[in-house]
Amino acid sequence: MPQMAVTELNKKLKSKNYSSIYYFYGKDVMSVELYTKTLVKRLVSEDDAIYNFHKFNGKDIDLSEFAETIEALPMFAPYLCITVNDLNAEDLSTDDLNFMLKILKDVPETTVIIFYNTAIDICDGKKSPTIKNKKIVDCIAKIGDVCEFSIKTPIELSKQIVATVEKKGSSVSASNAAYIAELCLSDNMLISGEIEKLTSYAQGREITKDDIDSLVSRQVNSNAFDLSKAVVSFNKKKALLLLDELFYQRAEPIAVLSAISMSFMDLYRASLAVVRGIHPSDVVADFSYKANRKFAVDYAFRDCRKINIKHLRKCIKILADTDSALKSSKTDGRILLEKAIVQMVSEKD
């Protein structure tokens, strides 16, 4: 299943070297939507859209109508553009799937089709597309362009954030841009909203770390990471304040415990890896970390060297016991979590 890198896609679009079919998917939904909208604008002007732009919903697509639309000629324009949103091939019968594949193999030169997914996962939680979806992707890869938009790391996103902030009349350092991405867990939709907030506040000046700490809404996982650092540093006051902030975000106790436990497991895995001389990239691969959590492994490797591994084991045991209590006890979840934090901070060797 040959795919095109985003950088290569950019080059082709800039050179106006358009393909007959595109297939965009991936966890970075905002980029999927952005590239789809950008491509449509390049292919069809607003004045010509009423005749030359057609949209299909993949969930209830009429394949006969779709086939007829593909064969139509553009009116007073070079291209006829068709978009298909959220087509899950697993919902198609075998006959319909074969009909779809036949259609795609004979697209006129004046027609451009864009398949883009924003609300379905064609991989069904796995690394590769499911059987039927793979057939469509493989078919398109042979005659068009397939591009997966994966979630980027904070460092990879920093350049994009710096450029966006500058377009809005302010500035931000690369390190602070990466910090914004980290707090937003590399989610482009969240980042976009926070940039709007920060640039409006900065009013043309440089965005500082204090601005970011004051204005950017921390996600549960980023707060949980800081909380775990406070616990292993035996900073009870900070740990309890961060727990308060997590509940202020209206997070459910189970979700809070899950995020805290995840951070401790990051530290524990990193501690064991350091002892055995294992590289962070191997930990990422071995435990199938998602792209937006790779930075957590790097940070865990950085911080774990100062932590007693016996203390980490005790903390993980306390968290496991708390998980059992949350699921079986009628005691308020917040009280159980506060008790766990106090126990972990007090378990100093």
C-alpha positions in Angstrom: 0.0 0.0 0.0 2.3 2.8 -1.2 1.5 6.2 0.3 2.6 9.7 -0.3 4.4 11.8 2.4 2.7 15.1 3.2 5.8 17.0 2.0 5.6 15.3 -1.4 1.9 16.0 -1.6 2.6 19.7 -0.9 5.1 19.8 -3.8 2.6 18.2 -6.2 -0.1 20.6 -5.2 2.2 23.7 -5.5 3.2 22.6 -9.0 -0.5 22.1 -9.9 0.3 18.5 -10.8 -3.2 17.1 -9.8 -4.1 13.4 -9.6 -7.5 12.0 -10.6 -8.1 10.6 -7.2 -7.0 11.5 -3.6 -7.5 9.6 -0.4 -6.9 11.5 2.9 -7.2 9.8 6.3 -5.4 9.8 9.7 -5.7 10.9 13.3 -4.9 14.5 12.4 -8.4 15.3 11.3 -7.9 19.0 11.1 -5.2 18.5 8.5 -7.4 16.1 6.6 -10.1 18.8 6.4 -7.6 21.5 5.6 -6.0 19.7 2.7 -9.4 18.7 1.3 -10.7 22.3 1.4 -7.5 23.7 0.0 -7.6 21.2 -2.9 -11.2 21.9 -3.7 -10.5 25.7 -3.8 -7.6 25.1 -6.2 -9.7 22.9 -8.5 -13.0 24.8 -8.5 -13.6 28.6 -8.2 -16.5 29.8 -6.1 -18.3 31.0 -9.2 -18.1 27.5 -10.9 -18.8 25.5 -7.7 -22.5 25.2 -8.3 -21.9 23.2 -11.5 -18.5 21.6 -11.0 -18.4 20.7 -7.3 -20.3 17.7 -5.9 -20.3 16.3 -2.4 -21.2 12.8 -1.3 -21.7 11.4 2.2 -20.0 8.0 2.4 -22.4 6.7 4.9 -25.4 6.7 2.5 -23.7 7.1 -0.9 -25.7 6.2 -4.0 -23.1 4.4 -6.2 -25.2 4.8 -9.4 -25.5 8.5 -8.8 -21.8 8.6 -7.9 -20.8 6.8 -11.2 -23.0 9.2 -13.3 -21.5 12.3 -11.6 -17.9 11.0 -12.3 -18.7 10.8 -16.0 -20.1 14.3 -16.3 -18.1 17.0 -18.0 -17.1 20.2 -16.2 -18.9 23.3 -17.3 -16.8 26.3 -18.3 -13.9 25.0 -16.1 -11.0 22.6 -16.4 -12.1 20.3 -13.6 -15.1 18.6 -12.1 -14.4 18.0 -8.4 -16.1 15.4 -6.2 -15.6 14.8 -2.5 -16.7 11.7 -0.6 -16.6 12.1 3.2 -16.4 9.1 5.6 -16.8 6.1 3.3 -16.3 3.0 5.3 -15.8 0.2 2.8 -16.7 -2.4 5.5 -20.3 -1.2 5.2 -20.4 -2.0 1.4 -21.6 -5.4 0.1 -19.1 -7.4 -1.9 -20.9 -6.4 -5.1 -21.0 -2.7 -4.2 -17.3 -2.8 -3.3 -16.4 -4.4 -6.7 -18.6 -1.8 -8.5 -16.8 1.0 -6.6 -13.4 -0.4 -7.6 -14.5 -0.6 -11.2 -15.7 3.0 -11.2 -12.4 4.3 -9.7 -10.3 2.5 -12.4 -11.9 4.6 -15.2 -12.1 8.2 -14.0 -12.1 10.8 -16.8 -9.1 13.2 -17.0 -11.3 16.2 -16.2 -12.7 14.7 -13.0 -10.9 14.8 -9.6 -12.3 12.7 -6.7 -11.3 13.4 -3.1 -12.0 10.7 -0.5 -11.5 12.1 3.0 -12.3 10.7 6.5 -13.0 12.8 9.5 -15.3 10.7 11.7 -14.3 7.1 10.9 -11.2 5.0 11.5 -10.6 2.9 8.4 -7.9 1.0 10.4 -10.4 0.1 13.2 -7.8 0.9 15.9 -5.0 -1.1 14.2 -2.0 0.1 12.2 -3.3 -0.9 8.7 -6.7 -0.4 7.0 -9.3 -3.2 7.4 -9.6 -5.7 4.5 -12.3 -3.9 2.4 -10.9 -0.4 3.1 -7.5 -1.6 2.1 -8.8 -2.7 -1.3 -10.0 0.8 -2.0 -6.8 2.4 -0.7 -4.7 0.0 -2.8 -6.7 0.8 -5.9 -6.4 4.5 -5.4 -2.7 4.3 -4.6 -2.1 2.8 -8.1 -3.8 5.6 -10.0 -3.9 8.6 -7.5 -2.5 9.7 -4.2 -3.0 8.3 -0.8 -1.9 10.3 2.2 -2.1 9.5 5.9 -2.1 12.5 8.2 -0.6 11.3 11.5 -0.5 13.3 14.7 2.9 15.1 14.9 5.2 15.5 17.9 5.4 18.9 19.7 8.8 19.6 18.2 7.5 18.8 14.7 4.5 21.1 15.3 6.6 24.0 16.7 7.6 25.4 13.3 4.0 25.4 12.2 2.9 27.2 15.4 5.6 29.8 15.0 4.6 30.5 11.5 0.9 30.8 12.4 1.6 33.1 15.3 3.7 35.3 13.1 0.9 35.6 10.5 -1.3 36.8 13.3 1.1 39.6 14.1 2.8 38.2 17.2 5.8 35.9 17.8 6.7 32.9 19.9 10.0 31.0 20.4 10.4 27.5 19.0 10.6 26.1 22.6 7.4 27.8 23.7 5.6 26.7 20.5 6.5 23.1 21.3 5.3 23.7 24.8 1.9 24.8 23.5 1.7 21.7 21.4 2.7 19.5 24.4 -0.1 21.0 26.5 -2.6 20.4 23.7 -1.4 16.8 23.2 -0.4 17.7 19.6 -4.1 18.1 18.7 -4.3 20.7 15.8 -7.8 21.7 16.6 -6.9 22.5 20.2 -3.7 24.2 19.2 -5.6 26.4 16.7 -8.0 27.6 19.4 -5.2 28.3 21.9 -3.2 30.3 19.3 -6.3 32.5 18.7 -6.5 33.1 22.4 -2.8 33.8 22.9 -2.4 36.1 19.9 -5.4 38.1 21.0 -4.0 38.5 24.4 -0.4 39.3 23.3 -1.6 42.1 20.9 1.5 41.9 18.7 4.2 41.2 21.3 6.1 38.0 21.9 4.1 35.2 23.6 5.9 34.2 26.7 5.8 31.0 28.8 3.9 32.9 31.5 1.2 33.8 28.9 1.0 30.1 28.0 0.7 28.9 31.6 -1.9 31.5 32.3 -4.1 31.0 29.2 -3.7 27.6 27.7 -6.2 25.0 28.9 -4.2 22.0 30.1 -5.4 18.6 29.0 -6.0 15.9 31.6 -2.9 13.9 30.5 -0.5 16.9 30.6 -1.7 17.8 34.1 -1.4 14.1 35.2 2.2 14.1 34.0 3.0 17.2 36.1 1.2 15.6 39.0 3.3 12.4 38.8 6.5 14.5 38.8 5.3 16.3 42.0 4.5 12.9 43.7 7.9 11.4 42.9 9.5 14.6 44.1 7.5 14.3 47.4 5.9 17.7 46.8 2.5 17.1 48.5 1.2 20.6 48.1 1.8 20.8 44.4 0.5 17.3 43.8 -2.8 18.1 45.6 -3.2 21.4 43.8 -2.7 19.7 40.4 -5.3 17.1 41.5 -7.7 20.0 42.3 -7.0 21.3 38.8 -7.9 18.0 37.2 -11.2 17.9 39.0 -11.8 21.6 38.1 -11.6 20.3 34.5 -14.6 18.2 35.4 -12.7 15.0 34.6 -14.2 11.8 35.9 -12.2 10.0 38.8 -11.6 7.0 36.6 -10.2 9.1 33.8 -8.0 11.0 36.3 -6.7 7.8 37.8 -6.0 6.4 34.3 -4.0 9.4 33.3 -2.0 9.4 36.5 -1.3 5.7 36.2 -0.2 6.2 32.6 2.3 8.8 33.6 3.7 6.5 36.3 4.0 3.6 33.9 5.9 5.9 31.5 8.4 6.6 34.3 8.6 3.0 35.4 9.3 1.8 31.8 11.9 4.5 31.3 13.6 3.6 34.6 13.9 -0.1 33.6 15.0 0.9 30.1 17.8 3.1 31.4 19.1 0.3 33.6 19.2 -2.1 30.6 20.5 0.5 28.1 17.4 0.5 26.0 16.7 3.5 23.7 13.5 5.6 24.0 12.5 4.7 20.4 12.5 1.0 21.4 10.2 1.7 24.3 7.9 3.7 22.0 7.8 0.7 19.5 7.6 -2.0 22.1 4.6 -0.5 23.9 2.9 1.0 20.8 2.9 4.6 22.0 0.8 7.0 19.8 2.5 9.9 18.1 1.0 12.5 20.5 2.5 10.6 23.5 6.0 10.0 22.2 7.2 13.1 23.9 6.0 11.6 27.2 8.6 8.8 26.8 11.4 11.3 26.2 10.4 13.3 29.3 10.2 10.1 31.3 13.7 9.2 30.3 14.8 12.6 31.3 13.2 12.5 34.7 13.4 8.9 35.8 17.1 9.1 36.6 16.3 11.1 39.7 13.7 8.7 41.0 14.0 5.6 43.2 12.6 2.7 41.3 11.3 1.1 44.5 9.2 4.2 45.1 7.8 3.9 41.6 6.7 0.3 42.3 5.0 1.4 45.5 3.2 4.2 43.7 2.0 1.9 41.0 0.7 -0.6 43.6 -1.2 2.2 45.4 -2.7 3.3 42.1 -3.8 -0.3 41.3 -5.4 -0.6 44.7 -7.2 2.7 44.2 -8.5 1.5 40.8 -10.0 -1.5 42.5 -11.5 0.7 45.3 -13.0 3.1 42.7 -14.7 0.3 40.9 -16.0 -1.5 44.0 -16.4 1.1 46.7 -19.2 3.7 47.3 -16.6 6.1 48.7 -16.3 9.4 46.8 -13.8 9.1 43.9 -12.1 12.3 44.8 -11.5 11.2 48.4 -9.9 8.0 47.2 -7.6 9.8 44.8 -6.6 12.3 47.4 -5.8 9.5 49.8 -3.7 7.8 47.1 -1.7 11.0 46.4 -1.0 11.4 50.1 0.1 7.8 50.5 2.4 8.0 47.5 4.0 11.2 48.7 4.5 9.7 52.1 6.1 6.5 50.9 9.6 7.8 50.8 12.5 5.2 51.1 
